Amino acid sequence: MTTITTVQDLETLYGEVGEASIAKETDRVVPVYRAFIEASPFAALATRGPEGLDCSPRGDGPGFIRVQDEKTLLLPDRRGNNRIDSLRNIVRDPQVALLFLIPGIGETLRVNGRADISVDPALLDSFVVDGKAPKTVLVIHVEAVYFQCSRAIVRADLWNPDKRVSRKAVPSPGEMLAALSENRIGGESYDKALPERVKTTLY
């Protein structure tokens, strides 16, 4: 197998970076990028730590990641599975990356920066939903922001409603858990209880 092992070889293979690809990057949240973040109900959060990398889905109503100012984003950590993989990583390595998506829009937005984990009571209270505050809020110090073109979304035909996959076409959470736990947990009863459990523990 032939592999590329140097940056020079990569740059020779791919050629020069287009002017637009350079011009779109900023070190702050400019108004046009703020509008994108405030319209987005979903982002993927990437972190890294001594054990390796983590990429975690984050979602809520549009604008759930708050733009505090042009150099600061605030991300409430809502209820989840308590693995806290992302938070463990941030405690030891503050570097983070976000990828914002908006249903129906081909472009995505990327943010790189460093994060602190805040437990400031006033900040937590500012994110209360249904009477419940997050346990922590990520304070993300922005270092780079740029949009990504739509090619990946177009190739995937991601937002095409006719391409939605049936629940029966992929293993359910209960089926996956049963397979991985030798049927100790998971299964049909898990799947039946899951929708109500998600609903009652959303926040």
Salt bridges, closest charged atoms under 4 A:
ASP27 OD1 - ARG28 NE 2.94
GLU38 OE2 - ARG34 NE 2.76
GLU51 OE1 - ARG92 NH2 2.83
ASP60 OD2 - ARG78 NE 3.54
GLU70 OE2 - ARG28 NH1 2.66
ASP77 OD1 - ARG58 NH1 2.58
ASP85 OD2 - ARG83 NE 2.73
ASP93 OD2 - ARG48 NE 2.80
ASP116 OD2 - HIS141 NE2 2.66
GLU143 OE2 - ARG114 NE 3.11
ASP157 OD2 - LYS163 NZ 2.88
GLU188 OE2 - LYS192 NZ 3.38
